[in-house]
Amino acid sequence: MTAPQKTAIVTGASRGIGAGLVWAFLQRGYCVVATSRNITTLNPFPASGKLALVAGDIADPSTAAKITEAAVSQFGRIDVLINNAGINVRKNFTDYTAEDMRSIVSVNIEGFLFVTQLAVKQMVAQGTGGSIVNITASTANHPIAGVNLAVPMLTKGGLEAVTRSLAMEYIQQNIRVNAVAPSVVNRPSYKDDWKEFVKTFQPMERIPEVKDIVDAVVYLTEASQVTGEVLHVDGGAHVGKW
């Protein structure tokens, strides 16, 4: 009997790491539900019977419902959830406003919560296990002087903690929960002088590319004996001072 085709959900999927993950899962034969606020207008992907696009604010519980409903109605199941959507506002600690705090928490924490709850319910109902990978940040446990991200790291540190908690809570249901913690990831918009500055955050003196993060996520998605792990993709920055 042929195993059913697996379905992956990718949030924050219209560009960068998220778009890279959509391509990677499609190439590996997965069905994919790709979501972001403007995925249907930015849509960087060719039409495919294995790809569903869901536009919406991940911080809205109704968006989470649309995402999971699309996965089940179009592909029959949910096997993988990649919580990639997130916002990162860099400011001095005392300059963060109440509005900053609410926007960061709504996307990074509430957005994670709503879609993950529904995905886990579906995985449990299927009885075939599943894999969840959260995108956190290297600076959550290795702050860098001059790179002021205290409030976003409140949320990213929380994602690391919930990764371990959920790994234990659902281990008997064979739902694995892991995280990837990138540092700065290269973007086409980065200017050469900024790239040189960013290299100073990295002991390896090379900025990770989107593919580096995608490869780490795909590994954790399919590593059947790995759960509760936070995999740093940061050129060694998390190891210590250099």
C-alpha positions as CSV (number, residue, x, y, z in Angstrom):
1,M,0.0,0.0,0.0
2,T,1.4,3.4,-1.0
3,A,2.0,5.9,1.8
4,P,-0.2,9.0,1.5
5,Q,1.5,12.1,0.1
6,K,2.6,14.4,2.9
7,T,1.4,18.0,3.2
8,A,3.4,20.9,4.6
9,I,2.2,24.3,5.8
10,V,4.7,27.2,5.5
11,T,3.9,30.6,7.0
12,G,5.6,33.8,5.9
13,A,5.9,32.1,2.6
14,S,6.0,34.9,0.0
15,R,9.7,35.6,0.1
16,G,13.0,34.8,1.7
17,I,13.2,31.7,3.9
18,G,9.5,31.0,3.5
19,A,9.6,31.1,-0.3
20,G,12.7,28.9,-0.3
21,L,11.0,26.4,1.9
22,V,7.9,26.2,-0.4
23,W,10.2,25.4,-3.3
24,A,12.2,22.8,-1.3
25,F,9.1,21.0,-0.1
26,L,7.5,21.0,-3.6
27,Q,10.8,19.6,-5.0
28,R,10.7,16.8,-2.4
29,G,7.2,15.8,-3.5
30,Y,5.2,17.4,-0.7
31,C,1.9,19.1,-1.2
32,V,2.3,22.7,0.3
33,V,0.0,25.3,1.8
34,A,1.8,28.6,1.5
35,T,0.5,31.6,3.5
36,S,1.4,35.2,4.1
37,R,-0.5,38.5,4.1
38,N,-0.1,39.1,0.4
39,I,0.8,35.7,-0.9
40,T,-1.8,35.8,-3.7
41,T,-0.6,39.1,-5.1
42,L,3.1,38.5,-4.7
43,N,2.8,34.9,-5.7
44,P,6.4,33.9,-6.7
45,F,5.4,30.3,-7.5
46,P,4.1,28.7,-10.7
47,A,0.6,27.2,-10.6
48,S,0.6,23.6,-9.3
49,G,-2.0,21.1,-8.2
50,K,0.3,20.5,-5.2
51,L,0.3,24.1,-4.0
52,A,-2.4,26.1,-2.2
53,L,-2.1,29.8,-1.4
54,V,-3.8,31.3,1.6
55,A,-3.6,35.1,2.1
56,G,-4.2,36.6,5.6
57,D,-2.8,38.0,8.8
58,I,-1.3,35.1,10.7
59,A,-2.1,36.9,14.0
60,D,-5.9,36.5,13.2
61,P,-7.3,33.2,14.4
62,S,-9.5,33.1,11.3
63,T,-6.4,32.9,9.1
64,A,-5.2,29.9,11.0
65,A,-8.5,28.2,10.4
66,K,-8.4,29.0,6.6
67,I,-4.8,27.6,6.4
68,T,-5.6,24.3,8.1
69,E,-8.9,23.9,6.3
70,A,-7.1,24.4,2.9
71,A,-4.6,21.7,3.8
72,V,-7.3,19.2,4.8
73,S,-9.8,20.0,2.1
74,Q,-7.3,20.1,-0.8
75,F,-4.7,17.6,0.3
76,G,-6.5,15.5,3.0
77,R,-4.0,15.9,5.8
78,I,-1.3,18.0,7.7
79,D,2.1,16.4,8.3
80,V,4.5,19.3,8.6
81,L,4.1,22.9,9.9
82,I,6.9,25.5,9.5
83,N,6.3,28.5,11.7
84,N,8.4,31.0,9.7
85,A,6.3,34.2,9.8
86,G,7.8,36.7,12.2
87,I,8.7,40.4,12.6
88,N,11.9,41.8,14.0
89,V,12.0,45.4,15.1
90,R,15.5,46.7,16.1
91,K,15.5,49.5,18.6
92,N,17.0,50.6,21.9
93,F,15.1,48.9,24.7
94,T,13.6,52.1,26.1
95,D,12.4,53.2,22.6
96,Y,10.0,50.3,22.1
97,T,6.4,51.5,22.2
98,A,3.2,49.7,23.3
99,E,2.3,49.5,19.6
100,D,5.7,47.8,18.8
101,M,5.1,45.3,21.5
102,R,1.6,44.4,20.4
103,S,2.6,44.0,16.8
104,I,5.6,41.8,17.6
105,V,3.7,39.6,20.0
106,S,0.7,39.3,17.7
107,V,2.7,37.9,14.9
108,N,5.5,36.0,16.7
109,I,3.5,34.5,19.5
110,E,-0.2,34.6,18.7
111,G,0.5,33.8,15.0
112,F,2.4,30.7,16.2
113,L,-0.2,29.7,18.7
114,F,-3.3,29.8,16.5
115,V,-2.0,27.8,13.6
116,T,0.0,25.4,15.7
117,Q,-3.0,24.4,17.9
118,L,-5.0,23.6,14.8
119,A,-2.2,21.7,13.1
120,V,-1.5,19.6,16.2
121,K,-5.2,18.8,16.5
122,Q,-5.2,17.5,12.9
123,M,-2.0,15.6,13.4
124,V,-3.3,13.9,16.5
125,A,-6.6,13.0,14.8
126,Q,-4.7,11.5,11.9
127,G,-2.7,9.3,14.2
128,T,0.4,9.3,11.9
129,G,2.6,11.7,13.7
130,G,4.0,14.9,12.3
131,S,6.8,17.5,12.4
132,I,6.8,21.1,13.5
133,V,9.7,23.5,13.0
134,N,9.8,26.9,14.5
135,I,12.1,29.7,13.2
136,T,13.7,31.5,16.2
137,A,16.9,33.5,16.3
138,S,20.5,33.0,17.3
139,T,20.4,36.3,19.2
140,A,17.8,34.9,21.6
141,N,20.6,33.1,23.5
142,H,23.6,35.0,22.2
143,P,23.0,38.7,22.3
144,I,25.4,40.9,20.4
145,A,26.5,44.3,21.7
146,G,25.1,47.0,19.5
147,V,22.5,44.8,17.9
148,N,19.5,45.8,20.1
149,L,16.6,43.4,19.8
150,A,15.5,42.9,23.4
151,V,11.8,42.9,22.8
152,P,11.7,40.6,19.7
153,M,14.0,38.2,21.6
154,L,11.3,38.0,24.3
155,T,9.2,36.3,21.7
156,K,12.0,34.3,20.1
157,G,13.2,33.0,23.4
158,G,9.6,32.0,24.1
159,L,9.5,30.0,20.9
160,E,12.6,28.1,22.0
161,A,10.9,27.3,25.3
162,V,7.7,26.1,23.7
163,T,9.6,24.0,21.2
164,R,11.0,21.9,24.1
165,S,7.6,21.9,25.9
166,L,5.6,20.7,22.9
167,A,8.3,18.1,22.0
168,M,7.6,16.4,25.4
169,E,3.9,17.0,25.4
170,Y,3.4,15.2,22.1
171,I,6.2,12.7,22.0
172,Q,3.8,9.8,22.5
173,Q,1.8,10.9,19.4
174,N,5.1,10.9,17.4
175,I,4.8,14.7,16.7
176,R,8.3,16.1,16.7
177,V,8.9,19.7,17.5
178,N,12.2,21.5,16.7
179,A,13.5,24.9,15.9
180,V,16.1,26.6,13.6
181,A,17.8,29.6,15.0
182,P,19.4,31.7,12.2
183,S,21.5,34.8,12.6
184,V,21.3,37.5,9.9
185,V,20.3,35.9,6.5
186,N,21.6,37.4,3.3
187,R,19.1,39.4,1.2
188,P,19.5,40.9,-2.3
189,S,18.8,44.4,-0.8
190,Y,21.9,44.3,1.4
191,K,24.6,46.7,0.3
192,D,28.2,45.7,0.4
193,D,29.2,47.8,3.4
194,W,26.3,46.4,5.4
195,K,27.3,42.8,4.4
196,E,30.8,43.5,5.6
197,F,29.4,44.8,8.9
198,V,27.2,41.8,9.3
199,K,30.1,39.4,8.8
200,T,31.4,40.7,12.1
201,F,28.4,39.0,13.8
202,Q,29.6,35.6,12.4
203,P,32.8,33.8,13.6
204,M,32.9,32.2,10.1
205,E,32.7,35.7,8.6
206,R,30.1,34.6,6.0
207,I,26.5,35.6,6.0
208,P,24.1,32.5,5.9
209,E,22.1,32.3,2.7
210,V,18.4,31.3,2.5
211,K,19.5,27.8,1.3
212,D,21.5,27.3,4.6
213,I,18.3,27.9,6.6
214,V,16.1,25.8,4.3
215,D,18.5,22.9,4.4
216,A,18.4,22.9,8.2
217,V,14.6,23.1,8.3
218,V,14.3,20.2,5.8
219,Y,16.7,18.1,7.9
220,L,14.7,18.6,11.1
221,T,11.4,18.0,9.2
222,E,12.6,14.5,8.2
223,A,15.0,13.6,11.1
224,S,12.9,10.9,12.8
225,Q,15.0,10.7,16.0
226,V,15.3,14.4,16.6
227,T,12.9,16.4,18.8
228,G,13.2,19.3,21.1
229,E,16.3,20.5,19.3
230,V,17.3,24.1,18.5
231,L,19.6,24.0,15.5
232,H,21.7,27.2,15.2
233,V,22.6,28.3,11.7
234,D,24.7,31.3,12.6
235,G,28.3,30.7,11.6
236,G,29.1,29.6,15.2
237,A,27.9,32.8,16.8
238,H,26.0,31.0,19.6
239,V,29.1,29.1,20.8
240,G,30.5,32.1,22.6
241,K,32.6,35.3,22.3
242,W,35.1,35.5,19.5
